[in-house]
């Protein structure tokens, strides 16, 4: 498995990339791609790193694993490619953004603009077998993405960690420096939408950024 990280992230994570677990993970993903359809395609697996340089991260929004339907996943959590029908979780995200900040509901489900504005859209697991959610969990991706969280935690410039749902909130223990902020909410999936809708996570994220001397995110872009 070729992991084409940009230079800044590659330098930070070089230790992980040379660990035995990461070689084993690569062997697993290569075999999965040989035998099954796997999403996202290889060139998109690390898009979250390509679109949001380490120094530019203002918010880390953590997802679980990629969408498992054809043509959906492209390396950013919750986002879909342009022209792809918005999955239910993303529909609820846009509903809440509209209620919270008055941002018009986007026609498109692509979140590249958020990533370019400093919102790192990272899944804990970066690949998945077609139509089988969580099929690549516990193969090594979580160790790698935990290292990403730890590198951001070590950074001097504050980060707002947006943890939606129980899975993401388990990662709060990795955020140990009080210069950072953690903003928690329910997961936007239909199973927990009643708790997510009305939680105003976007204004909470922006408030946390402004408290730390940073500009708020323009979520409408």
C-alpha positions in Angstrom: 0.0 0.0 0.0 1.5 3.3 -1.1 0.7 6.1 1.3 1.4 9.4 -0.5 1.4 11.8 2.4 2.4 15.4 1.8 5.9 16.3 3.1 4.8 18.0 6.3 2.6 15.1 7.5 5.1 12.5 6.2 7.9 14.0 8.3 5.7 14.1 11.4 4.4 10.5 10.9 7.6 8.9 9.5 8.0 6.8 12.7 4.6 5.3 12.3 5.1 4.6 8.6 8.1 2.4 9.4 6.5 0.4 12.2 5.8 -3.3 11.6 2.1 -2.7 12.2 1.9 -0.3 9.3 3.6 -2.7 6.9 1.0 -5.4 8.1 -1.8 -2.9 7.5 -0.5 -2.2 4.0 -0.4 -5.9 3.2 -4.0 -6.3 4.5 -5.3 -3.4 2.4 -3.5 -4.6 -0.7 -5.0 -8.1 -0.3 -8.4 -6.6 0.3 -8.1 -4.5 -2.9 -7.1 -7.7 -4.8 -10.1 -9.6 -3.6 -12.8 -7.0 -3.1 -13.9 -3.5 -4.0 -12.4 -1.2 -1.4 -13.2 2.5 -0.8 -11.9 5.1 -1.3 -9.6 4.5 -4.3 -5.9 4.5 -3.4 -5.3 8.1 -4.7 -7.9 9.5 -2.3 -7.1 7.6 1.0 -5.0 10.4 2.5 -7.0 13.4 1.1 -7.6 14.7 4.6 -3.8 15.3 4.9 -3.4 16.7 1.4 -6.1 19.3 1.8 -5.3 20.4 5.3 -1.6 20.9 6.1 -0.5 20.3 9.7 0.2 24.0 10.3 -3.2 24.9 8.9 -5.4 22.6 11.1 -7.7 24.7 13.3 -10.4 22.0 13.8 -10.1 18.2 13.8 -13.5 16.6 13.0 -13.2 12.9 13.6 -15.3 10.3 11.8 -15.2 6.5 12.2 -14.7 4.9 8.8 -15.4 5.8 5.1 -18.7 5.6 3.4 -19.0 2.1 2.0 -21.3 2.8 -1.0 -19.9 3.1 -4.6 -18.6 6.6 -5.5 -19.2 8.1 -2.0 -15.9 8.0 -0.1 -13.0 10.3 -1.2 -10.8 10.5 1.9 -12.7 13.1 4.0 -15.0 12.1 6.8 -18.7 12.8 6.2 -18.0 14.3 2.7 -19.0 12.8 -0.7 -17.8 13.5 -4.2 -19.5 16.3 -6.1 -22.8 15.2 -7.6 -23.2 12.2 -5.2 -26.4 12.0 -3.2 -25.9 13.1 0.4 -26.0 10.3 2.9 -28.3 10.7 5.9 -25.6 11.8 8.4 -24.5 14.6 6.0 -28.1 15.7 5.5 -28.4 16.1 9.2 -25.1 18.0 9.4 -26.3 20.5 6.9 -29.7 20.8 8.6 -27.9 21.6 11.9 -25.5 24.0 10.3 -28.5 25.9 8.9 -30.3 26.0 12.2 -27.2 26.9 14.2 -25.6 29.6 12.0 -28.1 30.2 9.3 -25.9 28.8 6.5 -28.1 27.8 3.5 -28.3 24.0 3.0 -25.7 23.1 0.4 -26.8 21.4 -2.8 -23.6 19.5 -2.9 -22.2 17.2 -0.3 -18.5 17.8 -1.0 -16.7 19.3 2.0 -13.3 20.1 0.3 -13.8 23.8 1.1 -14.1 23.1 4.9 -10.8 21.1 4.6 -9.1 24.0 2.8 -10.3 26.4 5.6 -8.5 24.4 8.3 -11.1 21.7 9.2 -9.3 18.4 9.1 -11.9 15.8 8.1 -10.2 12.6 9.4 -11.7 9.2 9.7 -10.2 6.9 12.4 -10.1 4.1 9.8 -9.1 5.2 6.3 -10.4 2.3 4.1 -13.4 0.0 4.0 -14.7 -2.9 2.0 -17.7 -2.1 -0.3 -21.0 -2.5 1.5 -19.4 -3.7 4.7 -19.1 -0.9 7.3 -16.2 -1.3 9.8 -14.7 -4.1 7.8 -11.2 -2.6 8.1 -11.3 -1.8 11.8 -8.7 -3.2 14.2 -6.2 -3.6 11.4 -3.8 -0.8 12.3 -5.5 2.4 11.0 -6.6 3.4 14.5 -3.1 3.3 15.8 -2.0 5.5 12.9 -4.8 8.1 13.3 -4.3 8.1 17.0 -0.8 9.2 16.3 -2.2 12.1 14.1 -4.3 13.2 17.1 -1.3 13.0 19.4 0.8 15.1 17.0 -1.9 17.8 16.9 -2.1 17.6 20.7 1.6 18.3 21.0 1.3 21.4 18.7 1.6 24.8 20.3 -1.1 26.4 18.2 -4.5 25.5 19.6 -6.8 23.0 17.9 -10.5 22.4 18.4 -11.2 18.7 18.5 -14.8 18.1 17.4 -15.9 14.7 18.6 -19.3 13.6 17.5 -20.7 10.4 18.9 -19.4 7.8 21.4 -16.7 6.4 19.1 -15.1 9.7 18.5 -15.5 10.8 22.2 -13.3 7.9 23.3 -10.4 9.7 21.7 -10.8 12.6 24.1 -8.2 10.9 26.3 -5.5 11.7 23.7 -6.2 15.5 24.1 -4.1 16.3 27.2 -3.0 19.9 26.7 -5.5 22.4 28.0 -4.6 25.0 25.3 -6.8 22.9 23.0 -10.6 22.6 23.1 -12.9 19.6 22.8 -16.4 20.2 21.5 -18.6 17.1 21.9 -22.0 16.3 20.3 -24.1 13.3 19.4 -23.4 11.6 16.1 -25.4 13.1 13.2 -26.6 9.6 12.0 -30.3 9.0 12.0 -29.9 6.8 15.1 -28.9 9.8 17.2 -30.1 12.7 15.1 -32.6 13.8 17.8 -29.6 14.6 20.1 -27.4 16.1 17.3 -30.1 18.4 15.9 -30.2 21.4 18.2 -26.8 20.8 19.7 -25.3 23.8 17.9 -21.8 22.3 17.5 -20.7 24.8 14.7 -21.2 27.9 16.8 -19.5 26.1 19.8 -16.5 25.3 17.6 -16.2 28.9 16.4 -16.6 30.2 19.9 -13.7 27.9 21.1 -11.5 29.2 18.2 -12.2 32.8 19.0 -11.5 32.2 22.7 -8.1 31.0 21.6 -7.4 34.1 19.4 -8.2 32.4 16.0 -10.7 33.3 13.3 -13.9 31.4 13.2 -14.5 28.9 10.4 -16.5 30.1 7.4 -18.8 27.0 7.2 -20.6 28.4 4.2 -17.7 28.1 1.8 
